[in-house]
Every structure is written in C-alpha cells, then in structure tokens.
Amino acid sequence: MSKPKVFEKPNGVKDYLPHAVEKLRRIEQDVLECMRRWGYEQILTPTLEYYDTVGVASSTSDQKLFKLLNQRGTTMVLRSDMTAPIARVVGSLLKERDFPLRLSYHANVFRALEEEGGREAEFFQTGVELVGDPSAEADAEIIALAIASLKAAGVPAFKIAMGHVGFLNGLFEETLPGLVEAQEVLKTCLLHRDLVGYREELRKLSLDADVERELEGILRLRGGQEVCDQALALSMNKEAQTAIRHLCEVWDVLEGYGVQEHVMIDLTMIGDFSYYTGMTFEGYASHLGFPVCSGGRYDNLLGQFGRPAPATGFALKTTRILDVVEDAVRVPGRTLVLYTANRRNEALAEADRLRSLGYATVTKRITDQDELAAVKYRATVTDTFSYHGTDYDNLLEIGEE
C-alpha cells in the first residue's frame, strides 16, 4: 500500500470548514438548549470504551465497530453510539440517583461502514435518554421532544414515522409459528425498507392465500390513529394487541402535546429489532432520503450494566441536518479594528471592551495606506464589507491623531 499524501484523510471522515462549523455549533447549541428546557441534563462520556462492556452492549453490529488494542492488549472501541455509554454511567456513577433520569448529549460517534456506500464513519449526534419510566407518556415525551428539537435545529419540514416491534413479533408468531428464520428474514427486509424484497420472501414461503394477503397488508398500515383500529382487528395475538394499545396511548398523549400533525403510525417501522423492545420511530426531512432522527424504547439494555430499568430515547443525526437547514445566521456587530503602531495599546483595549460586550472583534495594524483607503470605502458604501475573506459589519480606525 502506498503512503498517503500529506493532504489525504481516511475514507468516511471529513474536515469541517469555519462556515460549516458555525452552522454545526448553532444547531448543537439551540437543540441542547431546547432539551434543557424540557428538563434534560447534559452528559459527556469518553470517546474510548471497553469492547467487552460498552462495545458488546451497543446496538452496532460487531463488524461495524472500530476496535483497537491498548498497551496491555485489552480490546477497546471508539464509541459507536451514546446510549450504551450512558447506560454504563447510569449503572455506576448515577446509581444513587432516583428514577426517572433525563440526560442529554452531543457527541461524535464512529462506525466502520462499507467504503462504497459513501457513508460517514464519523458523525455527530445530539440526543436524550429518559431512563426509569415505562409509560406511554414517556414514549410520547420523547417523540414530542424530538419534534421540538428538529424545529430548534431549523429543519423546515419533517415527518415522524412511529411503530412498535411488539406488533410484528406478535403478528409473525401468530401467522408463521415456528418459522423463526423466515420471520427474521422478513424483519430484515422491513428494517432496510426493502418492500419489494419483503413481498418476494412472502412468495417463497408458499403460505395460504389469506395469510399471505394478511402479511402483505401490513405494508398499507400507515396513517393516523385509524391504523391502530385496523391493526387491532388484524391480529388476535396478545403481544400484538398490547403493542397496538400502547401506540394508541402514545398517540393520545401526542394529541395533548398538539404535535400529532408531524406523526404518522407505520407498523412496518421496527428499528433495530435486536435492540429495541417497544415503540420505535424515525424522522424524515423533505428531500432527504436518510432519517434525520431515530429512537425508541430499549428496556433490556440497563440490565447489562447492573441496574435493570426501562428506558427510551432518541438521537438527531446532526451531521445530516447540516444539509437541510438554512445557513447559520451571523451575529451582527462583527467589528474590524485597524490601528497604527503608536496607538496599539488604545486599540487593543478597545477591542477587549467590544468583546466583553459580545461583539466578534478582529484587530489589524495598518501598514498599507492604500489598503486602508479601500477598506474604508467599502465600509461606507455597503452594510457589510469584506476584509481578507471575512465579512464585517463595522470598521473602527484608530490611527494617527
């Protein structure tokens, strides 16, 4: 393998230039502030974790983890999500804190993905975990907060698709009893939104016409609360019935929040079926094929860290949101201070004063009178002016008296 050039970087990672960083930080700050107003406290966890604890507990498949060895030969991982690290903290440093716990975060996470997929190996997430509350109210709070967070991020138009893994588990157990492998294949098709593949797999099973029609019919179970009524009539399985009634409760609470217009029930939505245990959801922005947020209930994870508890949460795909929101609004009052050498102290003191008032301020000693004249002209004829590639609102000249 040839040595990489000095300007090259690994596949799947990217540099963020000042304009993008300004936008990213604005999204991060506005969303975290939204979460704070909902009562969520921010938490930070290490980038590196032990493979045998957080790595194994993660929802990320083993082949997608970045692994490395420390000097003692212990296998470590770069965190692939934030849910498992937070579960570790809840079971250790926060073990004396009463439930429910409301925790928020913003972090970069790492996943080893196929190079040809063009997907990112490092990306940013902003999210929350609500630990210790098994109720439909908690699930509805998570969805309502996801909606509020997408609005705070500036996503102009989006839709939340909500489902429940218990419905499909119960329906498949009722219609495909004992056919575990076939059930998993069908779930995988739904997980990847491969509806054509789902129909093809149904054909291969040579089912009774009524059963095949029933299983194909779930692809049309999308809409509002009426979908719950249709699903209740579709399966008599106890697990499926319990799941649908739970979704009905969640919908009722979402109506109380006044956000149901952003939500649709999609009973083919199951998320990572090996990880989630109940309600799951994804948020889609207009004109973007990938979800900009996802979440759901995961009641089995905390037990792996010695403190069994129900939990629900979501993560915004902050890096993806960069592509769908407006550019960050630059704070007005960015000032350029130009000064001559004999008045340097005065100019630098004035710059400090402006910064203390919240203005972004740059100082530059005047060495070229022609350049100064050009800058002064631009500053008088336009609301903003450019100086060495940066836009300013104000010019302050502190020169010869």
HELIX and SHEET records of a PDB file:
HELIX    1   1 PRO A   18  ARG A   37  1                                  20    
HELIX    2   2 TYR A   51  GLY A   55  3                                   5    
HELIX    3   3 VAL A   56  ALA A   57  1                                   2    
HELIX    4   4 ASP A   62  LYS A   64  5                                   3    
HELIX    5   5 THR A   83  VAL A   90  1                                   8    
HELIX    6   6 GLU A  115  GLY A  117  5                                   3    
HELIX    7   7 ALA A  136  ALA A  153  1                                  18    
HELIX    8   8 VAL A  165  THR A  175  1                                  11    
HELIX    9   9 VAL A  180  LEU A  191  1                                  12    
HELIX   10  10 LEU A  195  LYS A  204  1                                  10    
HELIX   11  11 ALA A  209  GLY A  217  1                                   9    
HELIX   12  12 ILE A  218  ARG A  220  5                                   3    
HELIX   13  13 GLU A  226  LEU A  234  1                                   9    
HELIX   14  14 LYS A  238  TYR A  257  1                                  20    
HELIX   15  15 GLN A  260  HIS A  262  5                                   3    
HELIX   16  16 LEU A  302  PHE A  305  5                                   4    
HELIX   17  17 THR A  318  ILE A  321  1                                   4    
HELIX   18  18 ALA A  341  ARG A  343  5                                   3    
HELIX   19  19 ARG A  344  SER A  356  1                                  13    
HELIX   20  20 GLN A  369  VAL A  381  1                                  13    
SHEET    1   A 9 GLU A  41  GLN A  42  0                                        
SHEET    2   A 9 LEU A 101  PHE A 110  1                                        
SHEET    3   A 9 GLU A 122  VAL A 131 -1                                        
SHEET    4   A 9 ALA A 311  LYS A 317 -1                                        
SHEET    5   A 9 CYS A 293  ARG A 297 -1                                        
SHEET    6   A 9 MET A 279  ALA A 285 -1                                        
SHEET    7   A 9 PHE A 158  HIS A 164 -1                                        
SHEET    8   A 9 VAL A 263  ASP A 266  1                                        
SHEET    9   A 9 ARG A 222  GLY A 223 -1                                        
SHEET    1   B 3 LEU A  48  TYR A  50  0                                        
SHEET    2   B 3 THR A  75  LEU A  78 -1                                        
SHEET    3   B 3 LYS A  67  LEU A  69 -1                                        
SHEET    1   C 3 THR A 361  ARG A 365  0                                        
SHEET    2   C 3 THR A 335  TYR A 339  1                                        
SHEET    3   C 3 ASN A 394  ILE A 398  1                                        
SHEET    1   D 2 PHE A 385  TYR A 387  0                                        
SHEET    2   D 2 THR A 390  TYR A 392 -1                                        
END                                                                             
